Amino acid sequence: MSPRRATGPLDELDDDAALRAHGYRPELARRIGGFGNFAISFSVICILAGGMTLFGYGLNTGGPAVMIWGWVGIGAMTMLLGACLAEVTSAYPTSGGLYYMADRLGGPRWAWMTGWLNLLGLLGAIAGIDYGCALFVGAFANLQWGLAPTPETTIGIFAAILLLHGTLNAAGVRLVNVLNAISVWWQAGGVLLIAGTLTLAPAQHQSVGFVFGHFANGTGFTSPLYVAALGCLLAAYTFCGYDASSHLSEETTRAQIAAPLGIVRSIGYSWIAGFVLLAGMLFAIQDYAGTLGTSTGVPPAQIFIDVLGTGVAKGLLLVVIVAQLFCGNAETAAASRMVYAFSRDGALPFSSTWRRVSHRTRTPIAAVWLSVSVALVLALPSLYSPTAYAAVTAINVIGITPAYAIPVYLRLRAGDRFRPGPWHLGRWSKPLGWISVTYVTVLTVVFCLPQASPITAESFNYAGVALAVVLVLAWLMWITKGKRDYQIPTLGSEAENTALAGDVV
């Protein structure tokens, strides 16, 4: 596969003119370059967040063999899907991202459903990432001061993290861009530090056969194939969020090239770094059962303690926590741009408020605070039931993953009516597109399968219920509000552009 890029005239591309051609008046500050666009998706994927948070899940659901080979396989399929989505992004580089693509290729009903899946997935991602970070902070506090984490302390830490991310994003995209750039090097350095330290430590290491071939099943199910499918969710959960490059495209220079490249590069580098991290962690396991049953509540922390001692373990935990903070901050930026764009087209209640842009920072500040506020509400059930919280945060993956495939499917259905942008896949577009759509269909089904046996109220997988609730709510909002209020502007229309000017405050 060799994605094609045009040359010469691209250097003269006028990003704002391209945006006006899609019917939108440029309002956001274009202060992000190609590296910055890549950095936000790389920061959102954040293998030090997803890979670490679900490490214990992987040990219990298939073990090292599924964790390693699942990472390789899911990473390859994600690369194909990401390349197909990047091709559509090159043609439609707007903050609306997936839902705008769906509207242009399939119409308003497709856009409405895609938008709500994507939006709720992004908001669920903020909740999942920052709550996971709060758990790691709790593990650090347990090691440093002996404080036992409780649901109340965890939600308090979580709220403080959300406040931090709201404040940083409200300060403007320039600061977000700088933090994302630091995040890239922090994550890369963190992976090398963790994997290198664990490898060079004098403690005993597991064999190659163990890391690449040991199968462990603590799910209660007897089918190895079924358990392996469930185990692949570690990688699938981690490889989420690369649509951030699309949502920040209105703030990116040469967006028709930089945004699609940001998608594929973020997946590629995360794929490599994640393999190094997982392998380093698995080789270092000292006590399999002890790691799973750790009193810290965070299996990676137990590996650090067993191999390096408590002092160094706390240092590595801080590396992971800072990476997760970068991740949540980038996810907040992406979600707020989706809120802004969806409101710009009248899809949200009180849209006139959420689409406002600050004159000083040219940032959708109201959309930022709405994003972190909804994330806080999504996490409140964790005070009473971890299962209820898991059901809510399942919206992250179960919403975002189908939303990735819808624009790709509609591009295939559109055939020659689709006009590729300067970054495209050429003759590979259709075969890779159908492979990607099939992959997402299968993955969505797997996400909804029971993950533990016997199936009880505590062990039940509520992801399917969450998906059904989202779809029903989206449909109800469509018939009560969407038909009346939702409308993207006519291509190149100046009337809508002028109307938007009154909403800059």
C-alpha positions as CSV (number, residue, x, y, z in Angstrom):
1,M,0.0,0.0,0.0
2,S,1.5,3.3,-1.0
3,P,-0.7,6.4,-0.3
4,R,-0.5,9.0,-2.9
5,R,0.3,12.7,-2.4
6,A,0.1,15.3,-5.0
7,T,3.0,17.8,-5.1
8,G,3.7,21.3,-6.2
9,P,0.3,23.1,-5.9
10,L,-0.2,21.8,-2.4
11,D,2.4,24.2,-1.1
12,E,0.0,26.9,-2.2
13,L,-3.1,25.5,-0.6
14,D,-5.2,28.1,1.2
15,D,-6.6,26.2,4.3
16,D,-9.2,28.9,5.0
17,A,-10.4,28.9,1.4
18,A,-10.8,25.2,1.5
19,L,-12.8,25.5,4.7
20,R,-15.0,28.2,3.1
21,A,-15.6,25.8,0.2
22,H,-17.1,23.4,2.7
23,G,-19.5,26.2,3.8
24,Y,-17.8,27.3,7.1
25,R,-16.4,30.6,8.1
26,P,-12.8,30.1,9.6
27,E,-13.1,31.0,13.3
28,L,-10.4,28.9,15.1
29,A,-6.7,29.8,15.2
30,R,-4.5,27.8,12.8
31,R,-1.5,27.3,15.1
32,I,-0.9,23.6,14.7
33,G,1.6,22.2,12.2
34,G,2.0,18.7,10.9
35,F,3.9,17.4,13.9
36,G,1.3,19.0,16.3
37,N,-1.6,17.3,14.4
38,F,0.2,13.9,14.7
39,A,1.0,14.6,18.3
40,I,-2.6,15.1,19.4
41,S,-3.7,11.7,18.0
42,F,-0.5,10.0,19.4
43,S,-1.3,11.6,22.8
44,V,-4.9,10.4,22.7
45,I,-4.0,6.8,21.8
46,C,-1.5,6.9,24.6
47,I,-0.3,3.3,25.1
48,L,0.8,4.3,28.6
49,A,-2.9,4.9,29.4
50,G,-4.8,2.1,27.6
51,G,-2.1,-0.5,27.6
52,M,-1.4,0.0,31.3
53,T,-5.0,0.4,32.5
54,L,-6.1,-2.8,30.8
55,F,-2.9,-4.8,31.5
56,G,-4.6,-6.8,34.2
57,Y,-7.6,-7.5,32.0
58,G,-5.2,-8.9,29.4
59,L,-3.4,-11.1,31.9
60,N,-6.8,-12.6,32.9
61,T,-8.2,-12.8,29.4
62,G,-5.8,-14.9,27.2
63,G,-2.6,-13.9,29.0
64,P,0.7,-13.0,27.3
65,A,0.1,-14.8,24.0
66,V,-3.1,-13.0,23.3
67,M,-1.8,-9.7,24.6
68,I,1.3,-9.8,22.2
69,W,-0.3,-11.3,19.1
70,G,-3.5,-9.5,19.6
71,W,-1.5,-6.2,19.7
72,V,0.1,-7.2,16.4
73,G,-3.1,-8.2,14.7
74,I,-5.4,-5.4,16.0
75,G,-2.6,-2.9,15.2
76,A,-2.4,-4.1,11.6
77,M,-6.2,-3.8,11.1
78,T,-6.3,-0.4,12.8
79,M,-3.7,0.8,10.4
80,L,-5.9,-0.2,7.5
81,L,-8.9,1.4,9.0
82,G,-7.0,4.5,9.9
83,A,-5.6,4.8,6.3
84,C,-9.1,4.6,4.9
85,L,-10.4,7.2,7.3
86,A,-7.4,9.4,6.6
87,E,-8.4,9.3,2.9
88,V,-11.8,10.7,3.7
89,T,-10.3,13.2,6.1
90,S,-8.2,14.6,3.3
91,A,-11.3,15.3,1.3
92,Y,-13.2,16.8,4.3
93,P,-10.8,18.5,6.8
94,T,-13.3,20.0,9.2
95,S,-13.7,20.0,13.0
96,G,-16.9,18.0,12.6
97,G,-14.7,15.1,11.4
98,L,-16.7,11.9,11.0
99,Y,-20.2,13.3,11.1
100,Y,-19.4,15.9,8.5
101,M,-18.0,13.2,6.2
102,A,-21.1,11.1,6.8
103,D,-23.4,14.0,5.9
104,R,-21.6,14.9,2.6
105,L,-21.5,11.2,1.6
106,G,-24.7,9.8,3.0
107,G,-27.0,12.6,4.1
108,P,-28.2,14.1,7.4
109,R,-29.6,10.9,9.0
110,W,-26.2,9.2,8.6
111,A,-24.5,12.3,9.9
112,W,-26.8,12.5,12.9
113,M,-26.2,9.0,14.0
114,T,-22.4,9.2,13.3
115,G,-22.1,12.4,15.2
116,W,-23.8,11.2,18.3
117,L,-21.8,7.9,18.4
118,N,-18.6,9.9,17.9
119,L,-19.5,12.6,20.4
120,L,-20.6,10.3,23.2
121,G,-17.6,8.1,22.5
122,L,-15.2,11.1,22.8
123,L,-16.9,12.2,26.1
124,G,-16.7,8.6,27.4
125,A,-13.1,8.6,26.5
126,I,-12.4,11.6,28.7
127,A,-14.1,9.9,31.5
128,G,-12.3,6.6,30.9
129,I,-8.8,8.1,30.5
130,D,-9.0,10.5,33.4
131,Y,-10.6,8.0,35.8
132,G,-7.9,5.5,34.9
133,C,-5.4,8.2,35.7
134,A,-7.1,8.8,39.0
135,L,-6.7,5.1,39.8
136,F,-3.0,5.3,39.1
137,V,-2.7,8.4,41.3
138,G,-4.5,6.4,44.0
139,A,-2.0,3.5,43.6
140,F,0.9,6.0,43.9
141,A,-0.7,7.5,47.1
142,N,-1.0,4.0,48.5
143,L,2.7,3.4,48.0
144,Q,3.9,6.8,49.1
145,W,1.6,7.5,52.1
146,G,-0.2,4.2,52.7
147,L,-3.6,5.7,51.7
148,A,-6.1,3.0,50.7
149,P,-8.0,4.2,47.6
150,T,-11.8,4.5,48.0
151,P,-14.5,5.4,45.4
152,E,-14.8,8.8,47.1
153,T,-11.1,9.6,47.0
154,T,-10.9,8.4,43.4
155,I,-13.8,10.5,42.2
156,G,-12.2,13.5,44.0
157,I,-8.9,13.0,42.2
158,F,-10.8,12.5,39.0
159,A,-12.6,15.8,39.4
160,A,-9.4,17.6,40.1
161,I,-7.9,16.1,36.9
162,L,-10.9,17.3,34.9
163,L,-10.6,20.8,36.3
164,L,-6.9,20.8,35.3
165,H,-7.7,19.7,31.7
166,G,-10.5,22.2,31.4
167,T,-8.3,25.0,32.5
168,L,-5.4,24.1,30.2
169,N,-7.7,23.8,27.1
170,A,-9.5,27.0,27.9
171,A,-6.1,28.8,27.8
172,G,-6.0,28.2,24.0
173,V,-4.8,25.9,21.3
174,R,-1.2,27.2,21.4
175,L,-0.7,25.7,24.9
176,V,-2.5,22.5,23.9
177,N,-0.1,22.2,20.9
178,V,3.0,22.7,23.1
179,L,1.7,20.1,25.6
180,N,1.0,17.6,22.9
181,A,4.5,18.0,21.5
182,I,6.0,17.4,24.9
183,S,3.6,14.4,25.3
184,V,5.1,12.7,22.2
185,W,8.6,12.7,23.7
186,W,7.4,11.9,27.2
187,Q,5.5,8.8,26.0
188,A,8.4,7.6,23.7
189,G,10.9,8.2,26.5
190,G,8.6,6.6,29.1
191,V,8.2,3.5,27.1
192,L,12.0,3.2,26.6
193,L,12.6,3.9,30.3
194,I,10.1,1.4,31.5
195,A,11.0,-1.4,29.1
196,G,14.7,-0.7,29.4
197,T,14.7,-0.6,33.2
198,L,12.7,-3.8,33.5
199,T,14.9,-5.5,31.0
200,L,18.2,-4.5,32.6
201,A,17.1,-5.2,36.1
202,P,18.9,-8.2,37.7
203,A,15.6,-9.9,38.6
204,Q,14.7,-13.2,36.8
205,H,12.9,-12.8,33.5
206,Q,10.3,-14.9,31.8
207,S,11.2,-17.0,28.8
208,V,10.4,-16.1,25.1
209,G,8.0,-19.0,25.1
210,F,6.1,-17.6,28.0
211,V,5.8,-14.1,26.6
212,F,4.8,-15.2,23.0
213,G,3.0,-18.5,23.8
214,H,1.6,-18.6,27.3
215,F,-2.2,-18.7,27.4
216,A,-4.1,-17.9,30.6
217,N,-7.8,-18.0,31.0
218,G,-9.5,-16.6,34.1
219,T,-12.8,-15.7,32.4
220,G,-14.7,-18.9,33.2
221,F,-15.3,-19.7,29.6
222,T,-13.8,-22.9,28.1
223,S,-13.3,-21.9,24.4
224,P,-9.8,-20.7,23.8
225,L,-10.9,-18.9,20.6
226,Y,-13.6,-17.1,22.4
227,V,-11.3,-16.0,25.2
228,A,-8.7,-14.9,22.6
229,A,-11.3,-12.7,20.9
230,L,-12.1,-11.1,24.2
231,G,-8.4,-10.6,25.0
232,C,-7.9,-8.6,21.8
233,L,-10.1,-5.8,23.3
234,L,-7.0,-4.6,25.2
235,A,-5.4,-3.5,21.9
236,A,-8.7,-2.4,20.4
237,Y,-9.4,-0.2,23.4
238,T,-6.0,1.4,23.2
239,F,-6.1,2.0,19.5
240,C,-8.9,4.6,19.8
241,G,-8.8,8.4,19.4
242,Y,-6.9,8.9,16.2
243,D,-9.8,10.9,14.8
244,A,-8.5,13.7,16.9
245,S,-6.3,14.7,13.9
246,S,-9.5,15.2,12.0
247,H,-11.2,17.2,14.7
248,L,-8.2,19.6,15.0
249,S,-7.9,20.0,11.2
250,E,-9.5,23.5,11.2
251,E,-6.6,24.5,13.5
252,T,-3.9,22.8,11.4
253,T,-1.9,24.3,8.5
254,R,-2.0,22.3,5.2
255,A,-4.8,20.2,6.8
256,Q,-5.6,18.2,3.7
257,I,-2.2,16.6,4.0
258,A,-1.3,17.0,7.7
259,A,-4.5,15.6,9.2
260,P,-4.5,12.3,7.2
261,L,-0.7,11.9,7.9
262,G,-1.4,12.6,11.6
263,I,-3.8,9.7,11.7
264,V,-1.6,7.1,10.0
265,R,1.6,8.1,11.7
266,S,0.0,8.2,15.2
267,I,-1.3,4.6,14.7
268,G,2.1,3.4,13.3
269,Y,4.3,4.8,16.0
270,S,1.8,3.7,18.7
271,W,1.8,0.2,17.2
272,I,5.6,-0.1,17.5
273,A,5.9,1.6,21.0
274,G,3.1,-0.5,22.4
275,F,4.7,-3.8,21.3
276,V,7.9,-2.7,23.1
277,L,6.0,-1.8,26.2
278,L,3.9,-4.9,26.4
279,A,6.9,-7.2,25.8
280,G,9.0,-5.5,28.4
281,M,6.3,-5.7,31.0
282,L,5.5,-9.4,30.2
283,F,9.1,-10.5,30.4
284,A,9.4,-8.9,33.8
285,I,6.5,-10.6,35.5
286,Q,7.7,-12.3,38.7
287,D,4.5,-13.7,40.2
288,Y,1.5,-14.1,37.8
289,A,-1.2,-14.5,40.5
290,G,0.4,-11.9,42.7
291,T,0.4,-9.4,39.9
292,L,-3.3,-9.9,39.2
293,G,-4.2,-9.8,42.8
294,T,-2.1,-6.8,43.8
295,S,-3.2,-4.7,46.7
296,T,-2.4,-1.5,44.7
297,G,-5.2,-2.3,42.4
298,V,-2.9,-1.7,39.4
299,P,-1.0,-4.8,38.1
300,P,1.7,-2.8,36.3
301,A,2.6,-1.2,39.7
302,Q,3.1,-4.6,41.2
303,I,5.5,-5.6,38.4
304,F,7.5,-2.4,39.1
305,I,7.6,-3.2,42.8
306,D,8.6,-6.9,42.3
307,V,11.4,-6.1,39.9
308,L,12.7,-2.7,41.0
309,G,11.5,-2.1,44.6
310,T,9.0,0.4,45.9
311,G,11.2,3.5,45.4
312,V,11.8,3.0,41.7
313,A,8.3,1.7,41.2
314,K,6.9,5.0,42.4
315,G,9.1,6.9,40.0
316,L,7.8,4.8,37.0
317,L,4.2,5.2,38.2
318,L,4.8,9.0,38.0
319,V,6.0,8.6,34.4
320,V,2.8,6.8,33.6
321,I,0.6,9.2,35.4
322,V,2.1,12.2,33.6
323,A,1.6,10.4,30.3
324,Q,-2.1,9.8,31.2
325,L,-2.5,13.5,32.1
326,F,-1.2,14.4,28.6
327,C,-3.6,11.9,27.1
328,G,-6.7,13.2,28.9
329,N,-5.8,16.8,28.0
330,A,-5.5,15.9,24.3
331,E,-8.8,14.0,24.4
332,T,-10.5,17.0,26.0
333,A,-9.3,19.1,23.1
334,A,-10.6,16.7,20.5
335,A,-14.0,16.3,22.2
336,S,-14.5,20.0,22.7
337,R,-13.9,20.6,18.9
338,M,-16.6,17.9,18.2
339,V,-19.0,19.7,20.6
340,Y,-18.2,23.0,18.9
341,A,-18.7,21.6,15.3
342,F,-21.8,19.7,16.2
343,S,-23.3,22.8,17.8
344,R,-22.3,24.9,14.9
345,D,-24.6,22.8,12.8
346,G,-27.4,23.0,15.4
347,A,-27.2,19.4,16.6
348,L,-27.0,20.0,20.4
349,P,-29.4,21.5,22.9
350,F,-28.4,25.2,23.5
351,S,-26.1,25.0,20.4
352,S,-25.7,28.8,20.3
353,T,-23.8,28.6,23.6
354,W,-21.5,25.7,22.9
355,R,-20.4,27.0,19.4
356,R,-19.2,30.3,20.7
357,V,-15.5,31.1,20.2
358,S,-13.4,33.4,22.4
359,H,-12.1,36.5,20.7
360,R,-8.9,36.4,22.8
361,T,-7.9,32.7,22.3
362,R,-10.0,31.8,19.3
363,T,-10.9,28.6,21.3
364,P,-14.4,27.2,22.0
365,I,-14.2,27.6,25.7
366,A,-17.9,26.8,26.5
367,A,-17.4,23.5,24.6
368,V,-14.4,22.7,26.6
369,W,-16.2,23.1,29.9
370,L,-19.2,21.2,28.7
371,S,-16.9,18.3,27.7
372,V,-15.3,17.9,31.1
373,S,-18.6,18.4,32.9
374,V,-20.3,15.6,31.0
375,A,-17.2,13.4,31.7
376,L,-17.7,14.0,35.4
377,V,-21.4,13.1,35.2
378,L,-20.5,9.9,33.4
379,A,-18.2,8.8,36.1
380,L,-20.4,9.5,39.1
381,P,-22.0,6.0,39.1
382,S,-18.6,4.7,40.1
383,L,-19.4,5.9,43.6
384,Y,-22.0,3.2,43.9
385,S,-21.2,0.5,41.3
386,P,-18.0,-0.2,39.4
387,T,-20.2,-2.2,37.0
388,A,-22.4,0.8,36.2
389,Y,-19.3,2.9,35.5
390,A,-17.9,0.3,33.2
391,A,-21.3,0.3,31.3
392,V,-21.1,4.1,30.9
393,T,-17.5,4.2,29.8
394,A,-18.1,1.4,27.3
395,I,-19.7,4.1,25.3
396,N,-16.1,5.2,24.5
397,V,-15.2,2.2,22.3
398,I,-18.7,1.0,21.3
399,G,-19.5,4.5,20.1
400,I,-16.2,5.5,18.5
401,T,-15.4,2.3,16.7
402,P,-18.6,2.1,14.5
403,A,-18.3,5.8,13.9
404,Y,-14.9,5.2,12.3
405,A,-16.3,2.8,9.8
406,I,-19.4,4.7,8.8
407,P,-17.6,7.4,6.7
408,V,-15.5,4.6,5.1
409,Y,-18.6,2.6,4.2
410,L,-20.3,5.7,2.8
411,R,-17.3,6.5,0.7
412,L,-17.5,3.0,-0.8
413,R,-21.2,3.4,-1.4
414,A,-20.7,6.8,-3.0
415,G,-18.3,5.2,-5.7
416,D,-17.1,7.8,-8.2
417,R,-19.2,10.5,-6.6
418,F,-16.5,10.7,-3.9
419,R,-13.8,13.1,-4.9
420,P,-10.5,12.2,-3.1
421,G,-8.4,14.9,-1.5
422,P,-4.6,15.3,-2.1
423,W,-3.9,12.3,0.2
424,H,-5.5,9.1,-1.1
425,L,-5.1,5.4,-1.4
426,G,-5.6,5.1,-5.2
427,R,-6.6,1.7,-6.4
428,W,-6.2,0.3,-2.9
429,S,-9.1,2.4,-1.5
430,K,-12.0,0.1,-2.2
431,P,-10.5,-3.3,-1.2
432,L,-9.0,-1.8,2.0
433,G,-12.2,-0.1,2.7
434,W,-14.3,-3.3,2.6
435,I,-11.7,-5.1,4.8
436,S,-11.9,-2.2,7.3
437,V,-15.7,-2.1,7.4
438,T,-15.8,-5.9,7.9
439,Y,-13.3,-5.7,10.7
440,V,-15.2,-3.0,12.6
441,T,-18.4,-5.0,12.2
442,V,-16.8,-8.1,13.8
443,L,-15.1,-6.0,16.5
444,T,-18.3,-4.3,17.5
445,V,-19.9,-7.7,18.0
446,V,-17.0,-8.9,20.1
447,F,-17.2,-5.7,22.3
448,C,-20.8,-6.7,23.2
449,L,-20.1,-10.3,24.1
450,P,-20.1,-11.5,27.7
451,Q,-16.6,-11.2,29.2
452,A,-16.9,-13.4,32.3
453,S,-18.7,-16.6,33.3
454,P,-21.0,-17.1,35.1
455,I,-22.9,-14.1,33.9
456,T,-24.2,-12.1,36.8
457,A,-25.3,-8.5,37.3
458,E,-21.7,-7.7,38.3
459,S,-20.0,-9.5,35.4
460,F,-22.5,-8.7,32.7
461,N,-21.1,-6.8,29.7
462,Y,-23.2,-3.7,29.4
463,A,-21.6,-2.5,26.2
464,G,-24.4,-3.7,24.0
465,V,-26.9,-2.1,26.3
466,A,-25.0,1.2,26.2
467,L,-24.9,1.0,22.3
468,A,-28.6,0.4,22.2
469,V,-29.3,3.3,24.6
470,V,-27.2,5.6,22.5
471,L,-28.9,4.6,19.3
472,V,-32.4,5.0,20.7
473,L,-31.6,8.4,22.3
474,A,-30.0,9.6,19.0
475,W,-33.1,8.5,17.1
476,L,-35.5,10.2,19.6
477,M,-33.4,13.4,19.4
478,W,-33.5,13.2,15.6
479,I,-37.3,13.0,15.4
480,T,-37.8,15.7,18.1
481,K,-34.9,18.1,17.3
482,G,-32.6,17.0,14.5
483,K,-35.1,17.1,11.7
484,R,-35.9,20.7,12.6
485,D,-32.5,22.2,13.7
486,Y,-29.7,20.2,12.3
487,Q,-28.3,21.4,9.0
488,I,-24.8,21.7,7.6
489,P,-24.3,24.7,5.3
490,T,-24.5,24.6,1.6
491,L,-21.1,24.1,0.0
492,G,-19.4,27.5,-0.2
493,S,-22.4,29.4,1.2
494,E,-21.5,32.8,2.5
495,A,-24.9,33.3,4.2
496,E,-24.2,30.7,6.8
497,N,-20.6,32.0,7.2
498,T,-21.9,35.5,7.9
499,A,-24.5,34.3,10.4
500,L,-21.8,32.5,12.4
501,A,-19.8,35.7,12.9
502,G,-22.4,36.9,15.4
503,D,-21.6,34.0,17.7
504,V,-18.0,35.0,18.3
505,V,-17.9,36.6,21.8
